[in-house]
Amino acid sequence: MVSDYEIIYLPEVDSTNNYLKTFSEARKINIPILLIAGNQTKGRGQQKNKWESEAKKNLLLSLLIKEEIPVDKAFYLSKVTALAISKLLENEAGVKTKIKWTNDIYVQNKKIAGVLIENTMKGNKIVQSIIGVGINLNQTRFSEQLPNPVSLKQITKKNYDIEDFAIKFFREFYKLFVQFQKKNLRQIDDNYNCLLYKKGEWINILEKCKRRQVKILMVDDQGYLIVENTMKEKEKFTYGDIKFDFNQL
């Protein structure tokens, strides 16, 4: 477990990931940096999606780490982060979660958390990672444009301390990251797939504007989603190849 790290709290920032990227370019970083924001004016999700959050209601953080990771093991950062969030929500609120590939966290059919990871490469290794995490904690009203949000307060009727949650996430993340460093990859893979959203179920996907059915089987060590089609053939997809048809989920 990392004992030396720096915490930064900002009342408002455009994007926690953007801030840490600029921060890392301006100074030498030797320890993990945990940035917590009260509000984001330009929060981002995956594929340039916007992350919306009411000010001072939710956990908005980014974690900057300087760790060398082989490029072919990059997806383990997603697995470790998603598992850390799932473990945190179970420990703190008794909430059972699922991981929707690649790393959205769901409670039943509603999204409670999301992750955006941005890596800096050098040769065939990742040398710096900025891991952005958003968890809906205390917000109770959401934009109608969001398809399926939910917060911890809506589920448990309790309020949660944002900074305390951030520090506990950091601890859970590093417990799992140590497993990765020790090459306990099978355990991480098994735990991730155990929580995989809709695993073993037939769902509708959109691929190149065509809708078809597949059964979700697993996510492999490279981050590919492995499915079975109606011809009982296995296929694999990388992020962005397909979209889930939420009307059918």
FENRACOR-V930753 format. One record per backbone hydrogen bond with DSSP energy under -1.0 kcal/mol. CO is the residue of the C=O (numbers start at 0). NH is the residue of the N-H. If there is no record, write none. Layout:
co=[CO & CO]
nh=[NH & NH]
This chain:
co=[5 & 7 & 9 & 12 & 13 & 14 & 15 & 16 & 17 & 18 & 19 & 20 & 21 & 31 & 32 & 33 & 34 & 35 & 37 & 38 & 42 & 45 & 48 & 53 & 56 & 58 & 59 & 60 & 61 & 62 & 63 & 64 & 68 & 69 & 70 & 72 & 73 & 74 & 75 & 76 & 77 & 78 & 79 & 80 & 81 & 82 & 83 & 84 & 85 & 86 & 87 & 88 & 88 & 89 & 97 & 98 & 99 & 103 & 104 & 104 & 105 & 106 & 109 & 110 & 111 & 112 & 113 & 115 & 117 & 119 & 119 & 121 & 123 & 124 & 125 & 127 & 128 & 129 & 130 & 131 & 132 & 133 & 134 & 135 & 136 & 142 & 147 & 150 & 151 & 152 & 160 & 161 & 162 & 163 & 164 & 165 & 166 & 167 & 168 & 169 & 170 & 171 & 172 & 173 & 174 & 175 & 176 & 177 & 178 & 179 & 182 & 183 & 184 & 185 & 186 & 187 & 188 & 189 & 190 & 194 & 195 & 197 & 200 & 202 & 203 & 204 & 205 & 206 & 209 & 211 & 213 & 214 & 215 & 217 & 219 & 223 & 224 & 225 & 225 & 226 & 227 & 228 & 232 & 234 & 236 & 237 & 242 & 243 & 244]
nh=[33 & 35 & 37 & 40 & 41 & 18 & 19 & 20 & 21 & 22 & 23 & 24 & 25 & 5 & 63 & 7 & 61 & 9 & 55 & 12 & 50 & 48 & 44 & 56 & 137 & 134 & 36 & 132 & 34 & 130 & 32 & 128 & 125 & 72 & 73 & 75 & 76 & 78 & 79 & 80 & 81 & 82 & 83 & 84 & 85 & 86 & 87 & 88 & 89 & 90 & 91 & 92 & 94 & 93 & 105 & 196 & 103 & 99 & 111 & 112 & 97 & 109 & 106 & 149 & 135 & 104 & 133 & 131 & 129 & 126 & 127 & 124 & 70 & 121 & 68 & 119 & 64 & 117 & 62 & 115 & 60 & 113 & 58 & 151 & 152 & 145 & 110 & 154 & 155 & 156 & 164 & 165 & 166 & 167 & 168 & 169 & 170 & 171 & 172 & 173 & 174 & 175 & 176 & 177 & 178 & 179 & 180 & 181 & 183 & 182 & 184 & 187 & 188 & 189 & 190 & 191 & 192 & 193 & 194 & 98 & 198 & 200 & 215 & 213 & 244 & 211 & 242 & 209 & 206 & 204 & 202 & 227 & 199 & 225 & 222 & 219 & 236 & 216 & 217 & 234 & 214 & 231 & 228 & 226 & 224 & 240 & 205 & 245 & 247]
